[in-house]
Amino acid sequence: MSRRILTAILTVTVLAVVLFGIPLAVGLRRLYRNEAVVRLEREAARAGIEVPASFETTGDPVELPTRHDATLIALYDRRGRRLQGHGPPRADTEVARALKGAVSDGAHGGELVVASPVTSEEHIFAVVRAAVPEGAVNARVRRGWLTMGLLAVAVIALAALVARWQARRLGRPVLALATAATKLGDGDFSVRADAAGVPEVDAAASALNATAERLGALVGRERTFSADASHQLRTPLTGLRLQLESTLVNPRADRDAAIERALGDIDRLEATVEDLLALARDASPARDPIRIDGLLADADHRWHGPLAAAGRPLRIDAGAELPAVRASAPAINQVLDVLIGNALQHGRGTVTVRARHAPRSIAIEVSDEGPGPPTDANDVFRRRPASATGRGIGLALARSLTEAEGGRLTLSRAGPGPRFTLLLPAPED
């Protein structure tokens, strides 16, 4: 690109110099020639003043002006004979025209000639011929052309310097932009292009940065979705598989009931996937009024069996009648599943789920009798890599889902007997 910019600027400069230089050179030659003619006319007129009116009758010699340059002065009589000075012995074309009464000029015999008639009482009795070698005029024209040529070279050299600076100024940001685009194509979504002070390049850099940011966010959400889906689906799928395998090996099992339960589990898994996809796409699911006691009853239905299988009781305390809240029921179910599943996996003893009134909100608390998380209240919600063991994804997902619903999720008691509190905005009266 730099070479193209340099070539384009130099080409335009050379064309401009040529297009303006040629007419200017022609005009300069014409100007110098006209100046020479005017000077010769002046010299011829001055010499004509020295010729007296009695010259024709007396034939007395006339003292022509002495010239120290290349100008040649000659005096001719009415018959076209040279009487004095330097010039052709007989009248040439310009002298012959002057004898007819008009000042004549032209090039003749390698000379620029001006012939001026000398008159007395409207009677032409002599002609003064002034001439200068054309080489003298041409030499002056060549000196002018040489000066113009040197100026043209200087202009082109200056244009080359400006073009080189401009090419670097435009080429560097474009090259940086191309490098950033290459990195973005290779998957580096953190790359950003700096502003260069060139509006068009800055607009492209801004578009590239916005694209990198959008792609980075999109890929980040997809990765988060993959990790969350893996975390949320692994345990239910394992339970579903065990349930079906148990039904297959037990000839007395009620297969219809097992299939019905499996279909119910599959529906919940599909709802889980839809919720996670909505979260990953920043889509807002429908938020209809939901009853808290219904949410807790569903949670009891989902987790009573797994906790009982582990020898741990589940206590549900819906408390006093609580108002319905506007939130995504699948999202809140996912939060409760994370908290209860976390208590099952990392806690001890009885798992208690309790709902109550809180200032300007409805609180749902999930607690157990274990020692509590080893980290502090803030670090427990930090998302860890999917390869990390222990708590790492579920609590981070639960907090994200809660905040998406306008609520808050905190570790209200670290332990022993850890308690997580889910706060949902209370409906306005």
N, C-alpha and C positions, 0 to 999 in steps of 0.2 A: 504493500500500500504506500509506503514512504516513497519508493521509487516512482510510482505512478503520480503521486502528488507533485514530486520534484519535476518529473517530465512534463506534466500538464502546465504547471506554472511557467516553466522555461519556454514551452512551446507558445503559450499565449503571449509571453513577453517578446519573444523573437518576432512573432507575427505582428504584434503592435508596432515594434520598432521598424520592421520592414514596411508595413502599410503606411506608417506616418513618415518614415525616413525617405522613401523614394519621391513622393510629391514634394517634400521639403527640399531634397537635393535638386530637383528640377527647378523649383522656385528660386533656390539660391543661385543657380547658374544664370537664370534669367535676370535676377536682380543685379548680379555683378555685371552682366553684359549691358543692361540698361544704364547702370551707373557709369560704365565706361563710355557709352554713347552720349550721355548727358555731359560728361566731362569733355569729350571731344567737341560737342556742339559749343560748349562754353569757350574752349580754346580757339575754335574756328571763328566764333563771333569776336573774340578779343583780337585775333589777328586781322579780321576784317576791318576793325576800327582803325588799325594802323595804315590801311590803304586809302590814300586821299582820292577825292573825286576827280582830280586832274590826272590821275595815274594813266587813264586810257589815252589821253592826248599827249602827255609829256613823256610817259614811259620811264619816269624817274624810278630808280630802285627804291624799294620799300624795305624798311627794317622790320622783318618778322620777329615775333617774340621768341626769345631763346628758351629752349626746353632742356632740362637736365635729366629728364626721364626718357622713356622709350617713345614718346610722342613725336611724330614727324609732321611738320607743317609745310605746305606747298601752296604757291599762288599761281593761278591759271588765268589767261586772258580770255576774251570772248570766243576766240577760235579754239579754245581747249589746249593751248600750248602752255607748258609749264614755264613760268618765267623765273621763279625763285623757289628755294626750299627743296625738300626731299619728297619725291613722289614719282609716279610714272611720267615719262616725258609727254605723253599725250593723255587727254582726258579719258578717264575710265568711266564705268557706268554711273558711279555716284556723282562725279563731276559733271557728266553730261546731263544728268537729271537736275543738278543744281543750276546749270546754265539756263534751264527752263523756268527757274524761279522758285523752286522748293528746296528746302533743306533735305538732303538725302543721306541715308546711312545704310550700311550693309557690310558684308564680309567679301573681301576681294583680294585675291592673291595672298592669302594667309594673313591679311590685315583686317582689322575692324576700322572702317572708313566712315567719316562724316564729311560731307561737302556742303558748304554754306555759301550762297550767292552774296556778292558785294554789290550793293545798288546805290544809285544816286538819282534822285528824282524819278523813282519808279523805273530806272533804267539799269539793267544788269551789265556791269562792265568787267567784272572779274569774279572768280570763285576761289575760296580758300578751302583747301583740302587738309583735314587733320586725320591722322591715322595712328594706330598703335598695333603692334603685332598681336595676333590672337593668342599667341602662346603666353603673353603676359597676363591676359584676362583668364585664360584657361588655368594658368598656374595659381592664380588667386582662387579660382573655383575649386581646384584640387585641394588647396590648403583648407578651404571651408569644408569640403567633403571629408578630409582627413580628420578635422576637428569633430565633425558630426559622427564619424565612424568611431573615434575614441570615446565620445560620449555614449554612443550606442553600446559599445563593449562594456563601459562602466555600468550602464543601466542593467545590462544582462547579467553582469557579475553580481551587482547588488540584488537583482531578482533571484539569482541562484542562492545567495546567502539567505534571503528571506524565505525562499522555497524550502531550503534545507531545514531552517528553523521550524517552519510551519509543518513540514513533513514529520519531523520528530515530535512536534507538539501534538499532531493528530495521530501519528502512528503509534506512539507509546500507549495511550489509553485504549486504542482499538486492539493492540496486541494484548494488553492486560485483560481486556474484555473477552478476547478469544481464549486466553488461558483460563479465565474463570469459567467460561462456557464449557471448555473441555473438562475441567474438574467436576463441574456440575453433571456433565454427561457420564463421568466415571463414578458418580454416586456420592460426591462430597457436597452435601447440602448445606454445609456451614460456610461455603465460599461466598464472598461478597465482593462486588466490584466498586472501587472508589470513584468518587466524582472527579472529573477531569477539567471542568470548567468549559467544556464544549457542549452546548445544549443537546445536540443530536446524540452524542456519545453518552451524556449523562442520562438522557431518556432511555437509551438502550440498557445502561447499567442499572437504572432503577427497575426496569422491567425484568432484567435478569435476577436482581436481588429479590424482587417480589416472587418470581417463579421459584427461586431456590427456597425461599421461606415457605411457600405453599407446599412444594414437594417435600420439604423436610417435615412439615407438620403432618402431611398426608402419610408419609412413610412411618413417622413416629406413631400416629394413631393406629396404623395397620399393625405395627409391631406390638403396641399396647394391646390391641384387640387379640392378637395371636396369643400373647402371654395370658391375658385375662381369660380368654376362652379355654385355653389349656387348663388353667388353674380351676375354673368353675365347672368344667365338664368332666375332668378326670375322675373325681370321686363319685358323682352320680352315675357315670358310665360304668365304673367298676361295680357299684351296687346293683345296677340294672343287669349287668352280665352275670353276677353271682346269683341274682334272683332267678334269671331264666335258666341258668345251669342247674340250680337246685330243683327247679320244676321238672327239668328234663330227666334227672336221675331219680326222682321220687315218683314211683308209679301211682301213688295215692294222692298226689298233689292236684289241686283244682286248677287245671290248665287255663280254663276260661278266665278265672279270677286273676291268674298270673298275667295273662295277656292284657286284661283290662288295666291292671296296675302298671304294666310295662307301657301301655299306651299313654296312661296318665303321666308317667315319668318322662316319656318322649315329648309330650306336650310341654312340660315344664322346661325340658332342655331346649326345645325350640324357642320358648319365651326367653330363656336365658341368652341364647344366641342373638335374638332380635334386640334385646336390651343392650347387649354389648356392642352390637353394630350401631345402634342409635347413639350410644355414647361415643364410639369411635368416629362417627360422622358428624358429631355435634348437632344431631337432629333432636328436636324436642318431642318426646312422646306425648300422647294424650294424658292429661292430668285431670281425671275425674275425681269427685269426692270418694274417699275410701274410708272404711270404718277400721279403727285400730283393733277392735276385738276380733274382726274378721282376719286381719293380717296375722294376729297372734295365733288364732285357731289354725290357720294354714301352716304356720311355722311349726306348731305342735304336731300337725299331721305329718309334716315332712321329716321332723327330727326325733320324734318320740321313738321310733323304731331303732335308728342308728345308735342313739344314746342308751336305750335299753339294752341293746346288744352289747354295749361296752360296760354294762352294769352301773350306769349313771342315770339318775332321775332327771327329768325335765319339769320344771315348775313354771307355769304360765300364770301371771297375775295381771289381768286386764284392768284391775282397779275399778274406780267408779266409772260411770258412763262418760266416755270421752267423745268430743265432737269429731265429726269426719274431717279429714284433712285433704287438701288438694295436692296430690302427688302421683307419680307413676307407681302403681301397685307392683308391677314386675321389678322396678328398680328397688323399692323398699324391701321386697322379698329377697332380692339378691343381697342387700345389705345385711338383713337378718340371717340369711344363710351363711354369709361370711363370718359374722360374729359368733353364731352358734357352732358353726363348723370349727372355728378357731378355738372355742372353748372345749369342743370335743377332742381336738387334736393336741392342744397344748395345756388344757386346764385339768382340774381334778374335781371330784365330787359332784354335787348337784349344780346343774345349770339352771339359772333363774332368768326368766324374761319378764320384765315388769314395765307396765305403762302407767304414766301419771301426768298430772298437770304440771307445767313449768311456766315461769314468767314468759308470756307472749309466745309460748310454744307448747308442743306435746312431746314429752320425753319417753323414749323406749330404752330401757336399760337391760343389758345382757351381762350377767356376771357368773362367776363360778368360784370354786373354793381352792383354786390353785395358787402358786406363788406369784403369778403375774409375769409379764414380759421382762426380760433382762435389760431392756433398753428403756430410755426415758419416754415420756408421754409423746413428744414430738417425733422422735426417731422411729417409733413403732409404726408410724404411717408412711415412712419413706419407702418409695418403690425401689425394690432391689432387682437385680437381674433374675431372669427366669431360672437360671441355673443355681441360684442361691438356695440354701436349705432353710427350713423353718419359715417364720413369717417373712414375707417379702412382697407378695403381690396382692393377696386377698384384702388386707386392711387398706392398702393404698387404693385398690379398686372400690372398696366400700366408701371411703372418704370422697372419692371422685363422684360416685353415684349420688351420695348425699348432697354434696355441694351443687351438683347439677339440678337437684330438686329444690334448691334454696335452703337446705338445712345445714346442720353441722354435726360432725361425729368426733367425739373426744374420748380420751382415756381418762374418765373422771376419778378412777381409783386405780393406782398402779399395782397394788398388791401388798400383802396377800389378800386373796379374794378380789382379783381384778374386775373392774366394771367399766364397760364401754357404754356411753350414753349417746343415743341418737336423738337429736332435737329437730323436730319438724315444725315449720311455721304454723301457729294456731290460726284457724279461720277468723276473719274479722267479723265482729258482730253486726 
